[in-house]
């Protein structure tokens, strides 16, 4: 059966190529869209979860960038039993030189250790620590202007998180002066035996204007992530449908062109089940080869995207095992549906009509 | 063996076959003759289970065709088909074409039949390497390879010269005498004379 499937595919090289090409394009689109959205969510989640079992934000805000929390709360929070550390962050963004937007992080000193120094020192007042991706693109490597304020570059850091590696770290007071707030979020870690829910309730009592969640819960329920995830799922679904339509169209033409072959097969006693199966095997061979090509193509493209300076490392696709398996199953489903529908249509037709080219 | 009861068939609005009834006995050699478009091929297609009649019923080996559960296996076990055009699968060689429906067919059986039709040296060749006559003889062997109870042949000698056409009809006659039911359509009155029964089909009627 596999031998015959390969022979059939070789016989119609153009059609085989067209199906292979459209499938590869669709599957690669699914890989790229999903992996990039997973990557964005993953980067931001990792950033929040670093030194953060619990996150404090302003109540009822749509995005952490708009959050405004009083940094003075840190003093009270640090006194709560089982809280081992607490830090504050300001999340902002600003144009820098020719770059239209660069993430700016104002952090308390106890978060500096999260940024691995490659050169220089951590920033003091009026100094900035620059992520590797941004540093490479600066024309002036000694100072940087953020919102009409000039900062001396104190050092360069490297981070595995693309958003950080493509960002600038300031002392939280300097960032506060730029963004007119004392903190965007507070992050705290707890002891292993801590009851997180009790701590959350304790913190909530400190200020009516704050929302407190475990970081895991925050990440799961963060609206921006939901929007990214939903958009990504929708676009992936569209790519799936595009691929499905392509394969159904081309397989319909293939089946139509091979009607007499299927008709004669049925006339001499080959079951429609066997004919459908042979079509399915052909489609599966195409599906699997397209999947492998799309996977490899996506890996190459993601690597290129990751190292494209103009993207500042913000677009960083991650193909997890779960995503790999999900797209693998979707690809198989796509080729199965795409080949079965035209084959079943042929199965319902009298063999003589297939042989004669469906003249009725 | 085969009974048709008031069968009719329409292609869209064209009535190709009109309320036809007939009975064909086991081992009978039947020929349908008539002009092109007379309805003889439609009748043959319906009798051979390849086409569902618009009206009427066909009984094959005592079973109503529309009620046969696994019609493909039924065809494989009971029916051999020969068409005017060979309809060989072009990506399979001759031997693979002959064994396409049943790979368990013995090489001896293939050898016997191909020798009878003079194509035993063509087994490894592909259809596009054969002449029209050779392809048709391969198609005839394919129809007979499973030792069918009934052989349907629609203008089987259309692509053969008169000598080979005669060989084919002599083979049909021999098969019929051995108990195989043979049902053919042909324009050729001389070849039709090989048959036990000749039906003239005209304007969709016998």
Interface residues (C-beta under 8 A of the other chain):
Chain A: X4 X7 X8 X11 X260 X261 X263 X264 X265 X266 X267 X268 X269 X270 X271 X272 X350 X351 X352 X353 X355 X359 X360
Chain B: X11 X12 X45 X48 X50 X51 X52 X70 X72 X73 X75 X76 X77 X79 X80 X81 X83 X87 X89 X90 X91 X92 X100 X101 X102 X142 X143 X146
